[in-house]
Amino acid sequence: MTQAINKPLIQEEILLDKFRNLTTEEQQTILDFVEFMNSKKQKLSENKEISAYDLAKEWAGSVESGIGDLSTNKKYLQGFGK
C-alpha cells in the first residue's frame, strides 16, 4: 500500500526535475497547455448533458436535400400516428 501512495510522488518529482531543465519559453508552453487542459475539463464538467443539436449546430442547415417541408405533403402524412 505504501508503494501506491509514494509512486505518484516519485513521478511528480521526475516531472518537476524535467520541467526545471527546460528553458523559460518551454516552461511557459507547458503552463499554457496545462491551463488549456484545465479550462477544457471545467467546460466539460459544466456541460455534462449536451444535446445532439449542440454537437451538430455548426452544420445545421448546411445541406440542401431538395426535399420540401414534409409536414405539408399529405401523402407523407398518411397513416402517421396510427
DSSP file (Angstrom, degrees, kcal/mol; ACC not computed):
  #  RESIDUE AA STRUCTURE BP1 BP2  ACC     N-H-->O    O-->H-N    N-H-->O    O-->H-N    TCO  KAPPA ALPHA  PHI   PSI    X-CA   Y-CA   Z-CA
    1    1 A M     >        0   0    0      0, 0.0     4,-1.4     0, 0.0     5,-0.2   0.000 360.0 360.0 360.0 -34.9    0.0    0.0    0.0
    2    2 A T  H  >  +     0   0    0      1,-0.2     4,-2.3     2,-0.2     5,-0.2   0.873 360.0  55.1 -62.3 -37.4    2.9    2.4    0.7
    3    3 A Q  H  > S+     0   0    0      1,-0.2     4,-2.5     2,-0.2    -1,-0.2   0.887 103.4  54.6 -64.2 -39.0    4.1    2.0   -2.9
    4    4 A A  H  4 S+     0   0    0      1,-0.2    -1,-0.2     2,-0.2    -2,-0.2   0.859 112.4  43.6 -63.8 -34.8    0.8    3.0   -4.3
    5    5 A I  H  X S+     0   0    0     -4,-1.4     4,-0.6     1,-0.2    -2,-0.2   0.890 118.5  42.9 -76.6 -40.3    0.9    6.2   -2.3
    6    6 A N  H  X S+     0   0    0     -4,-2.3     4,-2.0     1,-0.2    -2,-0.2   0.764  97.2  75.6 -78.9 -26.3    4.5    7.0   -3.0
    7    7 A K  H  X S+     0   0    0     -4,-2.5     4,-2.3     1,-0.2     5,-0.2   0.911  94.7  48.0 -58.0 -48.9    4.5    6.2   -6.7
    8    8 A P  H  > S+     0   0    0      0, 0.0     4,-2.4     0, 0.0    -1,-0.2   0.880 110.4  53.9 -60.1 -34.8    2.7    9.3   -7.9
    9    9 A L  H  X S+     0   0    0     -4,-0.6     4,-2.2     2,-0.2    -2,-0.2   0.892 107.5  50.0 -65.6 -38.1    5.0   11.5   -5.8
   10   10 A I  H  X S+     0   0    0     -4,-2.0     4,-2.2     2,-0.2    -1,-0.2   0.932 112.2  47.1 -64.4 -45.7    8.1    9.9   -7.4
   11   11 A Q  H  X S+     0   0    0     -4,-2.3     4,-2.5     1,-0.2    -2,-0.2   0.882 110.2  53.9 -62.8 -37.7    6.6   10.6  -10.9
   12   12 A E  H  X S+     0   0    0     -4,-2.4     4,-2.7    -5,-0.2    -1,-0.2   0.910 108.0  49.4 -63.5 -42.3    5.8   14.1   -9.8
   13   13 A E  H  X S+     0   0    0     -4,-2.2     4,-2.5     2,-0.2    -2,-0.2   0.900 110.0  51.0 -63.5 -40.7    9.4   14.6   -8.8
   14   14 A I  H  X S+     0   0    0     -4,-2.2     4,-2.3     2,-0.2    -2,-0.2   0.931 111.7  47.9 -61.6 -45.0   10.6   13.3  -12.1
   15   15 A L  H  X S+     0   0    0     -4,-2.5     4,-2.7     1,-0.2    -2,-0.2   0.914 111.5  50.1 -61.8 -43.4    8.3   15.7  -13.9
   16   16 A L  H  X S+     0   0    0     -4,-2.7     4,-2.5     2,-0.2    -1,-0.2   0.900 109.9  50.6 -64.0 -40.1    9.4   18.6  -11.8
   17   17 A D  H  X S+     0   0    0     -4,-2.5     4,-1.1     2,-0.2    -1,-0.2   0.928 113.4  45.0 -62.1 -44.9   13.1   17.8  -12.5
   18   18 A K  H  < S+     0   0    0     -4,-2.3     3,-0.4     1,-0.2     4,-0.3   0.897 112.5  52.2 -65.3 -39.8   12.4   17.6  -16.2
   19   19 A F  H >< S+     0   0    0     -4,-2.7     3,-1.5     1,-0.2    -2,-0.2   0.908 106.1  53.7 -62.2 -43.1   10.4   20.8  -16.1
   20   20 A R  H 3< S+     0   0    0     -4,-2.5    -1,-0.2     1,-0.3    -2,-0.2   0.765 103.0  58.3 -64.8 -25.5   13.2   22.7  -14.3
   21   21 A N  T 3< S+     0   0    0     -4,-1.1    -1,-0.3    -3,-0.4    -2,-0.2   0.520  90.0  94.4 -83.4  -5.2   15.6   21.7  -17.0
   22   22 A L  S <  S-     0   0    0     -3,-1.5     2,-0.0    -4,-0.3    -3,-0.0  -0.432  84.1-102.1 -81.9 159.8   13.5   23.4  -19.7
   23   23 A T     >  -     0   0    0     -2,-0.1     4,-2.5     1,-0.1     5,-0.2  -0.304  36.9-104.3 -71.2 166.2   14.0   26.9  -20.9
   24   24 A T  H  > S+     0   0    0      1,-0.2     4,-2.2     2,-0.2     5,-0.1   0.895 123.4  50.9 -59.9 -40.7   11.7   29.6  -19.7
   25   25 A E  H  > S+     0   0    0      2,-0.2     4,-2.0     1,-0.2    -1,-0.2   0.906 110.4  48.5 -64.8 -41.4    9.9   29.6  -23.0
   26   26 A E  H  > S+     0   0    0      2,-0.2     4,-2.0     1,-0.2    -2,-0.2   0.890 110.5  51.4 -66.3 -39.0    9.4   25.9  -22.9
   27   27 A Q  H  X S+     0   0    0     -4,-2.5     4,-2.5     1,-0.2    -1,-0.2   0.898 108.5  51.7 -63.2 -40.1    8.1   26.1  -19.3
   28   28 A Q  H  X S+     0   0    0     -4,-2.2     4,-2.7     2,-0.2    -2,-0.2   0.889 107.1  53.2 -64.4 -38.2    5.6   28.7  -20.4
   29   29 A T  H  X S+     0   0    0     -4,-2.0     4,-2.1     2,-0.2    -1,-0.2   0.915 109.9  48.1 -61.1 -43.4    4.4   26.5  -23.2
   30   30 A I  H  X S+     0   0    0     -4,-2.0     4,-2.5     2,-0.2    -2,-0.2   0.927 112.0  49.1 -63.2 -45.0    3.9   23.7  -20.7
   31   31 A L  H  X S+     0   0    0     -4,-2.5     4,-2.4     1,-0.2    -2,-0.2   0.903 110.0  51.3 -62.4 -41.6    2.0   26.0  -18.4
   32   32 A D  H  X S+     0   0    0     -4,-2.7     4,-2.3     1,-0.2    -1,-0.2   0.906 110.9  48.7 -60.9 -41.9   -0.2   27.3  -21.2
   33   33 A F  H  X S+     0   0    0     -4,-2.1     4,-2.6     2,-0.2    -2,-0.2   0.915 110.5  50.0 -65.1 -43.1   -1.0   23.7  -22.2
   34   34 A V  H  X S+     0   0    0     -4,-2.5     4,-2.3     1,-0.2    -2,-0.2   0.906 111.3  49.1 -63.0 -41.7   -1.9   22.8  -18.6
   35   35 A E  H  X S+     0   0    0     -4,-2.4     4,-2.4     2,-0.2    -1,-0.2   0.899 110.6  51.3 -63.9 -39.9   -4.2   25.8  -18.3
   36   36 A F  H  X S+     0   0    0     -4,-2.3     4,-2.3     2,-0.2    -2,-0.2   0.932 110.5  48.1 -61.0 -46.5   -5.8   24.9  -21.6
   37   37 A M  H  X S+     0   0    0     -4,-2.6     4,-2.3     1,-0.2    -2,-0.2   0.885 111.5  50.5 -63.6 -39.0   -6.5   21.4  -20.4
   38   38 A N  H  X S+     0   0    0     -4,-2.3     4,-2.2     2,-0.2    -1,-0.2   0.908 111.0  47.8 -65.4 -41.6   -7.9   22.6  -17.1
   39   39 A S  H  X S+     0   0    0     -4,-2.4     4,-2.2     2,-0.2    -2,-0.2   0.889 111.7  50.8 -67.0 -37.3  -10.3   25.0  -18.8
   40   40 A K  H  X S+     0   0    0     -4,-2.3     4,-2.0     2,-0.2    -2,-0.2   0.911 110.3  49.7 -64.0 -42.2  -11.4   22.3  -21.2
   41   41 A K  H  X S+     0   0    0     -4,-2.3     4,-2.1     1,-0.2    -2,-0.2   0.893 110.0  50.9 -63.6 -40.8  -12.0   20.0  -18.2
   42   42 A Q  H  X S+     0   0    0     -4,-2.2     4,-2.0     1,-0.2    -1,-0.2   0.912 108.8  51.0 -64.5 -42.6  -14.1   22.7  -16.5
   43   43 A K  H  X S+     0   0    0     -4,-2.2     4,-1.7     1,-0.2    -1,-0.2   0.898 110.6  49.4 -62.6 -40.0  -16.2   23.3  -19.6
   44   44 A L  H  < S+     0   0    0     -4,-2.0    -1,-0.2     1,-0.2    -2,-0.2   0.892 111.3  48.5 -65.9 -39.3  -16.9   19.6  -19.9
   45   45 A S  H >< S+     0   0    0     -4,-2.1     3,-0.5     1,-0.2    -1,-0.2   0.814 110.6  51.4 -72.4 -28.6  -17.9   19.3  -16.2
   46   46 A E  H 3< S+     0   0    0     -4,-2.0     2,-0.5     1,-0.2     3,-0.2   0.839 115.3  42.5 -73.0 -33.1  -20.2   22.3  -16.5
   47   47 A N  T 3<  +     0   0    0     -4,-1.7    -1,-0.2    -5,-0.2    -2,-0.1  -0.531  66.4 149.7-112.9  62.8  -22.0   20.9  -19.6
   48   48 A K    <   +     0   0    0     -3,-0.5     2,-0.6    -2,-0.5    -1,-0.2   0.896  68.5  51.8 -64.3 -39.4  -22.4   17.2  -18.6
   49   49 A E  S    S+     0   0    0     -3,-0.2     2,-0.4     2,-0.0    -1,-0.1  -0.878  70.8 171.4-101.7 124.3  -25.6   16.9  -20.6
   50   50 A I        -     0   0    0     -2,-0.6     2,-0.1     3,-0.0    -3,-0.0  -0.995  24.6-130.4-133.3 138.2  -25.3   18.0  -24.2
   51   51 A S     >  -     0   0    0     -2,-0.4     4,-1.6     1,-0.1     5,-0.1  -0.376  23.0-114.9 -85.1 163.9  -27.9   17.6  -26.9
   52   52 A A  H  > S+     0   0    0      1,-0.2     4,-1.7     2,-0.2     5,-0.1   0.879 118.6  56.4 -61.9 -37.8  -27.3   16.2  -30.4
   53   53 A Y  H  > S+     0   0    0      1,-0.2     4,-1.4     2,-0.2    -1,-0.2   0.923 103.0  53.3 -60.8 -44.2  -28.2   19.7  -31.7
   54   54 A D  H  4 S+     0   0    0      1,-0.2     4,-0.2     2,-0.2    -1,-0.2   0.876 110.4  48.3 -58.9 -37.1  -25.5   21.3  -29.6
   55   55 A L  H  < S+     0   0    0     -4,-1.6    -1,-0.2     1,-0.2    -2,-0.2   0.822 124.7  29.0 -71.4 -30.7  -22.9   18.9  -31.1
   56   56 A A  H >X S+     0   0    0     -4,-1.7     3,-1.9    -3,-0.2     4,-0.7   0.312  83.9 109.4-113.6   8.1  -24.1   19.4  -34.7
   57   57 A K  G >< S+     0   0    0     -4,-1.4     3,-0.5     1,-0.3    -1,-0.1   0.775  72.1  63.3 -63.4 -25.9  -25.4   23.0  -34.7
   58   58 A E  G 34 S+     0   0    0     -4,-0.2    -1,-0.3     1,-0.2    -2,-0.1   0.752 110.5  40.3 -69.1 -19.7  -22.5   24.4  -36.7
   59   59 A W  G X4 S+     0   0    0     -3,-1.9     3,-2.2     2,-0.0     4,-0.3   0.472  84.2 125.9-103.1  -3.7  -23.6   22.1  -39.6
   60   60 A A  T << S+     0   0    0     -4,-0.7    -3,-0.0    -3,-0.5    -7,-0.0  -0.344  84.2   5.8 -60.0 126.9  -27.4   22.7  -39.2
   61   61 A G  T 3  S+     0   0    0      2,-0.1    -1,-0.3    -2,-0.1    -4,-0.0   0.547  95.9 114.5  79.9   7.8  -28.9   23.9  -42.4
   62   62 A S    <   +     0   0    0     -3,-2.2     2,-0.5     1,-0.0    -2,-0.1   0.598  63.7  66.3 -87.8  -9.6  -25.7   23.4  -44.4
   63   63 A V        -     0   0    0     -4,-0.3     2,-0.7     2,-0.0    -2,-0.1  -0.946  68.8-151.1-116.2 130.0  -27.0   20.7  -46.6
   64   64 A E        -     0   0    0     -2,-0.5    -2,-0.0     1,-0.1     0, 0.0  -0.879  12.7-177.9 -98.7 113.5  -29.8   21.2  -49.2
   65   65 A S        -     0   0    0     -2,-0.7    -1,-0.1     2,-0.2     3,-0.1   0.699  35.9-128.4 -85.1 -19.3  -31.7   17.9  -49.6
   66   66 A G  S    S+     0   0    0      1,-0.3     2,-0.4     0, 0.0    -2,-0.1   0.316  71.4 121.5  86.7  -9.4  -34.0   19.1  -52.3
   67   67 A I        -     0   0    0      1,-0.1    -1,-0.3     0, 0.0    -2,-0.2  -0.741  56.5-139.2 -89.8 132.5  -37.0   17.8  -50.2
   68   68 A G        -     0   0    0     -2,-0.4     2,-0.6     1,-0.2    -1,-0.1   0.006  50.2 -52.7 -74.0-171.3  -39.6   20.4  -49.2
   69   69 A D    >   -     0   0    0      1,-0.2     3,-1.6     2,-0.1     4,-0.2  -0.554  50.4-155.6 -68.8 112.0  -41.3   20.6  -45.9
   70   70 A L  G >  S+     0   0    0     -2,-0.6     3,-1.2     1,-0.3    -1,-0.2   0.711  85.2  71.9 -66.4 -20.2  -42.6   17.0  -45.4
   71   71 A S  G 3  S+     0   0    0      1,-0.3    -1,-0.3     5,-0.1    -2,-0.1   0.705  96.8  51.2 -69.9 -17.2  -45.3   18.2  -43.0
   72   72 A T  G <  S+     0   0    0     -3,-1.6     2,-0.9     1,-0.0    -1,-0.3   0.475  86.8  95.5 -95.9  -2.5  -47.2   19.8  -45.9
   73   73 A N    <>  -     0   0    0     -3,-1.2     4,-1.6    -4,-0.2     3,-0.4  -0.787  58.5-165.0 -92.0 104.9  -47.1   16.6  -48.0
   74   74 A K  H  > S+     0   0    0     -2,-0.9     4,-0.7     1,-0.2    -1,-0.2   0.838  87.5  56.1 -60.5 -35.1  -50.4   14.9  -47.4
   75   75 A K  H >4 S+     0   0    0      1,-0.2     3,-0.8     2,-0.2    -1,-0.2   0.896 106.7  50.3 -64.7 -39.3  -49.1   11.6  -48.9
   76   76 A Y  H 34 S+     0   0    0     -3,-0.4    -1,-0.2     1,-0.2    -2,-0.2   0.858 109.8  50.9 -65.2 -35.8  -46.2   11.6  -46.4
   77   77 A L  H >< S+     0   0    0     -4,-1.6     3,-2.0    -7,-0.1    -1,-0.2   0.533  79.7 120.2 -83.7  -5.7  -48.6   12.2  -43.5
   78   78 A Q  T << S+     0   0    0     -3,-0.8     3,-0.1    -4,-0.7    -3,-0.0  -0.413  88.0   4.1 -61.4 127.2  -51.0    9.3  -44.4
   79   79 A G  T >  S+     0   0    0      1,-0.3     3,-1.6    -2,-0.2     2,-0.3   0.485  90.8 152.3  78.4   3.5  -51.1    6.8  -41.6
   80   80 A F  T <   +     0   0    0     -3,-2.0    -1,-0.3     1,-0.2    -3,-0.1  -0.498  67.7  14.6 -69.0 129.2  -48.9    8.9  -39.4
   81   81 A G  T 3         0   0    0     -2,-0.3    -1,-0.2    -3,-0.1    -2,-0.1   0.477 360.0 360.0  88.0   3.4  -49.6    8.3  -35.7
   82   82 A K    <         0   0    0     -3,-1.6    -2,-0.1     0, 0.0    -3,-0.0   0.449 360.0 360.0 -89.5 360.0  -51.6    5.1  -36.2
